[in-house]
């Protein structure tokens, strides 16, 4: 598990941002593993080639990841999005209720904001 650095002032906020970015990147990589090693690699390569971004670097624009997954794997995107949110919430120690319908972009932005404001 990634450890958050607690300090005061501006550095604390910067540390929280870096921590969130690392946790998000890790959650995306882990979330994609549900497809299996080979399929995950194919989907990631396809998205990187078609959209020119690394999926794990989409924390500031989660909508781009959601749209790319929709185009690449259609209905499977919801499973991956739920898994990413579940993994990220555990890494950040933020409560998440999987029974709720999710808006991936909104959920990630809310998690980011609540974590950065700690």
N, C-alpha and C positions, 0 to 999 in steps of 0.2 A: 504494500500500500504506500502511496505517496504521502509524505509528511508535510504538513503546512508549517510555515515559519511564522511564529508570532513575534511581532515587534511593534514599536509605536511609530506614528507619523507616516510620512509619505512613502517610506520604504515598505511599510506594512501593506499598503494598498498595492504597490508594485509586486511585492512577494505574492500576494493573494492572486493577482492577475496571472503571474507566471505559473503559480500552482494550478489555477483553473485551466490554463492552456494545456499544461502537461497532463492533467487528469482527463480532460476532454479528449486529447489525442489518444491517450491510452484506452479510454472507453470506446472510441470509434474503432480502433484496431481490434479490441476484444469483441465488440459487437458484431463486426464483420465475420468473425470466426464461426458464427453459427451456420454460415453457408458452406463450411468446410474449407480446407486450405487451398485447394485448386480453384474452386469457384470464386472464393473470396479474392484471390489474386487476379483472376480474369476480370471480375467486376471492377476492382480497384484500377487495374490497368486501363480498362475501357473508359472509366470516368476521368482518369488523369489525361488520357489522350483526347477525349472528346471535349472536356470542359477546362482543361489546362489548370487544374488545381489538385493538390493532395487532399484526400478526403479528411485526413486527420488535422488539417489546418483550416477548418471551416467554423471554428467556434464563434467568430465574429459575424458569420453569415451562415447560420445553420440551414436557412431556407435553400441555399445553393446545394447543400448535401441532400436535403430532402427531395428536391426536384431532380437531381442527378440519379438518385436511387429509384425514384418513380419511373424515370425513363429507362433505366438499365434493368430493373427487376420487377417493376410494376407492384403487385400486391405484397411482395416480400419486403418492401421498404418499411411497412408498419412494424413488422417483427423486429427488424434491425433497429429502427428508431426506439422502440420500447426497450430493447435490450441496452442500447447506448444510454438511455436515460436512467435505467435501473442501475447499471454499472457506475455511471457518473455520480448518481445520488449516494451510492455506497462510498465511493472514493472521497466525496466531499462531506459525508455525514449529514446529508440533507434528506429530510423525509420525502418519500415519494409513494403515492398510492397507485398501484398498477391498474386498479379497477376503473380509474378515471379515464375518460377519453382524452387523448393527448393531441396537442398542437405542437409538433416537434420544435419548430422555431420559437414559439412563445415559451415553452417549457425550458429550453436551453437558455434563452435570454433571462428568464426569471431566476434560474439557478445561478447563472453568472452574476447577476446583480445582487442577489441575496448573499452570495459567497464573498463578493468583493466588498460589500458593506460591513462585513464582520470586523 
